[in-house]
Amino acid sequence: MDYTITITDTQKKGLEYVALDPDEWITNAATARSNVAIKEIIQKNTEHCNKNSVAIAVGEDAQVTQAYTLGVVKTAADRNKESDSK
């Protein structure tokens, strides 16, 4: 999946100061954060499935999908909507 971001010239210069390749740095930051979230989702899904005697899906992709399908986790946008409606 591709995402496009816009940064200022000054922000680009800042990234060039700390990274050999700003695009690689941005990609690495997004990938690393998503990997942390995936581990959290899988942990929550495993705990839920074990507690409720539900068969755990096979593979990371399937387990993340299962967590969303079972309502174990919700997107940040959905959680914000719920908290705004209270």
C-alpha positions, 0 to 999 in steps of 0.5 A: 500500500502506498501513502503520500505525505507532504513535508516542508523544505525545512522538514526535508532538510531536518530529515536529511540531517538525521537520515541518509534517505528520508523516504527510507526513514519514513517507511521504516518509522511507519513499518516499525510502528505498525509491527508494534501494533500488530504484536499488540493486536495478536496478543489481545486476540490470543488472550480473547480466543483462549479465554473464550475457547475460540480457535485462533486463526493461522498466520499473522494476517489472519489473526489481525483480521480475526481480532477486528472481526471478533471486535477484540480491537477497533480502529483508532477512528472507531474508538474516537467516534465512540468516545465522542458520542459519550 
